[in-house]
Amino acid sequence: MPPDKSIVHVIDDDEAVRQALAFQLGSVGIDARTYESAAVFLEIAPTVQTGCIITDVRMPELKLAVPVIVITAHGDIPLAVEAMRLGAVDFLEKPFEDEVLLASVRSALDRGDRDQKRQAERSNIEGRLAALSNRERDVLKGLVAGHANKQIAYDLGISPRTIENYRANLMIKMQAGSLSDLVRMALIAGLLDSNGS
């Protein structure tokens, strides 16, 4: 199995349910691993980076970075709300249609892939931001706030020509092809959230 292939981790104390879910997922080409308890799953949890989890709602709360689908035979509104509050991406009451489960799993796997790519991009951008000097950060904040070079120069008490130099260095260090690239990176890194003060 390729290491980047997404795996669905099925955690349920009912062996028949585990086997049925693994078979159903396998029949459409989705790799599934089964675990009889959250404790058994948690032994390998630190290595789980991709995929998703399908678990019985009675299992202990799992704090992982992968999407969780909760299944239960005892579904009610308060239980569903609580599962979603704890981070579940879907809540299915047994018995559920095969296609409903498969659609939920595919959606969770897609979401997990998107989240992982976003996190990798954010880490990459944060690494670039860390390489900026304090003055380059000041210029970046001015640029993403929509200020012209002259305004940034005035605000920082330096010449517009110096701002142009900082801006050129900033574009190189951030690997940005345009101002819109810088703004996008700032949004991803959460820089704009703290810029309002």
PyMOL commands that set and color helices and strands:
alter all, ss='L'
color gray80, all
select helices_A, chain A and resi 15-26+38-47+77-85+98-130+134-144+149-156+160-174+179-189
alter helices_A, ss='H'
color red, helices_A
select strands_A, chain A and resi 7-11+31-35+52-56+68-72+88-93
alter strands_A, ss='S'
color yellow, strands_A
deselect
rebuild
show_as cartoon
